[in-house]
Amino acid sequence: MKKITFILTLLISSYGFAQNVSTGVVQLASDFTVNFQVNGTTNKVTMTMVGPSNVWLAVALNTSVGNSMGSGGEDVILYDSTGLKDRNLTGGQNAPNVDASQDWTESSNTVTSGVRTIVATRDLNTNDSNDYVFTTTNNTALPLLWAKGTSTTLGYHGARGGVTSTLGTEAIAVMPEFDVYPNPADLELNVEFPASIQKATVAVYTVLGSLVFQAEMDQWNSKINTSEWSAGVFIMNISTPDFSQSNRIIKK
């Protein structure tokens, strides 16, 4: 296992250092939180939104906390009865517009005891003028506006507010307890979970950023079939609501 860890270190070093930053868990309301994790290796951002399952939920990015309606055009992530949508503020009291380009990919949407947890990913820069461009620069302020409804049908908000979060390296932790083997891989990969972690989202990308595998895995379901992958280098991201870890994988 030490040899595998050494090989992974060399592989990661050969591609240069890419910084990861995170807002950590941001408390929007007493029952509503959001967490943005920015991965400089994969150029992907992962959002985890947690709130009541019986109302719509929305977060607007990089909007002045004192500007409760926004100026118009600001990026909004909104979940309602129609699903998770990429939207933008109108600058008034109208419902946010739905973007022509839907850039968030929902990884999971679960409800437990009346609490909904949504995990979704997108590129740091989608090249959509309505989308906020995430950065891996440490200590970047990220003002957030939020709102939630009185039902899952989009309508007038039941509550709203604003908070300024910070993207920082201190808010994201590395989990060396996850072992990935064999590497190089031939027919399959094994993800070995630490005893303290029950579930994690595992995503694998090509070096150009194309998604080749994504699933929620646990200690009893931790094998990945790689037999149909083409030979080359891949990037694996293992994430939970609080942590993220990246590995470079070679497919023989």
N, C-alpha and C positions, 0 to 999 in steps of 0.2 A: 504493500500500500504506500510506503514511503517513496518507492520508485515511481509509482503512478503520480503522486503529488508533485514530485520533482519534475516529471515530464510536463505536467500541466502548467507548472510555474514557468518553465522555459517557453512553452507555447504562448502563454499570455504575454510574457515579456517581449517576445519577438514581434508582436503586433502593436506594441506601445501601450502606454497607460491611458486609460479612459476613465474619467471620474464619474462616480455615481452620487447623486444627491437626492434628498427626499424632504418633504414637508413634515414627515412624521404624521401621526394621527391628529388632525385638526378638529377641535370641537366647535361645530357650527351652532348647534342647539343642544339642549340637554339629551336629546335622543337622536341626534343627527351628526355624523362625522364623515370626513373625507381624508384620504391619504394619497398623495402623488409621489411615485418613485420614478426617478429619471435615471435610465441606464445608459451611460456613455459608451458602453461597448457595443450594444445592439442598436443604439439610437432609438430606443423605445421608451415610452412612459406608461406606467401601470397605475391606474386609478382604482382605489377601493372606496366605495360609497356605502355607508351603513346608516339605515334609518327605518322609520316605521313602514310596515309592508302595506298599510291601507291608505297611503297618500302618495301624491306625486312628489318627486324630489328634484331639486335643481341647484347647480353650482355654476356661477359665472366667474371666469378667470381674468385676472389683471384689470379689475374694475375698481375705481376709487371707492373705498368703504363708505364715504359720505354721500356718494352718488347712487342712491337706492334704486334708480331705474336704469342706470348706465347711460352712456352718451349715444349708443347705437352702434351695432356691429360687433360688440364684444362677444367673445366665445362663451357658449353656454353648453353644459352637459345636463340633459334633462331626462328623467325616467318618468313615464306615466303608463297608462293602460295600453298604449300602442308600442311600448318598449323603450329602450335607451336610444336617444336621438342626439345628434350633433346639431346645435341651434345657435342663433345669434340674437342679441338684444335689439329691440326696435328703438330704444331711447325714450319710450313712453309706456303707457299702461297696456299696450297690446301684448298678446302672447308672443314669446320669442319665435322668430322665423326658423323654419327647418332648413338647414344647409343643403345645397344641391349635392354636395359631396359628404357622405357619411363615413367618417374616418375612424371612429371608435369601434373596436371589435370586442364584443362581450365574451369574456372567458367563462364566467359563471354568474348565476343569478339564483340565490337560495334564500328561503324564508324559514326561520326557526323562531318559534314562540313569538310571532308577530313582528320580528325584526328581519328586514331585507338586507342582504349583503350582495353587492354587485361588484365584480372585478372586470375591468376592461382595459384594453391596450390600444395605443396608436403611435405613429411616428412622432418624434420630437418636433419636426417641421413637416407639415403635410402639404406645404405650398398652396394652401387655401387661405385667401386673404382674411376670411372670417375666423380662422383658427389661431389661437395663441401659440407662439413658438417657444417651446421649453428650452432651457439652457442647463448645462452642467456646471455653470459657474457657482462656486460656493457663496453662501449668504446672499442669495438673490431674493428680494422681497416679492411675494406673490399675493397681492390683495384678492380676496374672494368675496363675492356676494352670494347669498344663498336664499332659497325660499322652499317652502313645502306647502302642499295643498290640504284640503279637507277631505279629499277622496283621491283615487288614482286617476280620475278623469281630469285632464288639464283645465283649470279655471282660475278664479281669483285665489291668491295665496292665503293660507291660514296663518302663516308666520314668515318673517323674512329678517335678514340682518346682514352684517358684514364683518370681516375679520382679516387682518393681514398676517399671512403665514410666511415662512422663510424656507427656501430650498437650501439645505445645508448638508455637508458630508457627515456631520456628527449625528444626523438623524437616521442614517441608514447603517445597518450592521451587516458584516459578512458572516456567513455561517460555514466555517470549515468542516463542521460535523457531517455535511452531506458529501458522501463519496460517490463518484461516478466511475464505473468500470464495466468492461475492459476498455482501455483507451490506448491505442487505436481499437475501434470496434469493427466487427464483421457482421454478425447476424443480429445481435441485440446489445442493448445497454442496460445496465442495472443502476438504479438510483437508491443508494443506501441511506435511509432516514435515521436521524438521531432519535433517541428515545423520547425526547421532549417535544418533538414535532409530529403531529398526527397527519396533517394534510398540507399539500403545497401545489401550486400551479407550476407545471413544467412546460416550457416552450423552447423549441429548437429552431434556429434560423440559419440560412446560408450566410456567408460573409457579405453578401449583397443586401441582406435584410429580408429575404423571402421566408415566410413561415413554412416549415416542413412538418412540424409536429406541435400539438398543444393539447394538454389534458390536465385535469386535476388528479393528482396521484396521492397515494398513502402508503403506509408500510406494507400493506398486503397486495398492493397493485403498483409495482414500481419497476416493471420491465418495459422497455421500449423496443419494438421490432424495427431494426435498421436494415433488414435484408434488401429492401427495395430502394434505399438511398443511393445516390451516386457517390463515387469516391471523392473525397475532398475534406475541407475544414468546415465545421459548423460551430455555432455559438449556442450554448444551452443556458437559459435563464431559469432559475428555481426561485420562486417567490411565495411569501406568505404576506398577510396584511402588515407585518412588522419588519420583515427582513427580505433581502435579495442576495442571490449568489449567482455568479456567472462562471461558466467553464467553457473552454475550447475543446471541441471533440474532433477527432480524426476518424473518418470512415475509410476503411481499406477498400 
